[in-house]
């Protein structure tokens, strides 16, 4: 169980090898025109035993249907 705890801590928030601290700055030009979030609903949960850049383990990938003030957006997946 010790290794599972360390993996869940290391990859908490979906941080993998492609995550970087400037993620919010890189997303801003795409995200800003959509406006504020008006509604967000869970659309799908997929279970996986492996994810790119992460050690094997038990994962759940969440997808959300999000409605923005500017327009309806695509499903969003925290990464």
ABEGO torsion letter per residue (X at the ends): XAAAAAAAAAABGGBBAABBAAAAAAAAAAAAAAEBBABBBBABBBBBABBBGBBBEBBBBBBBBBBBAABBBBBBBBX
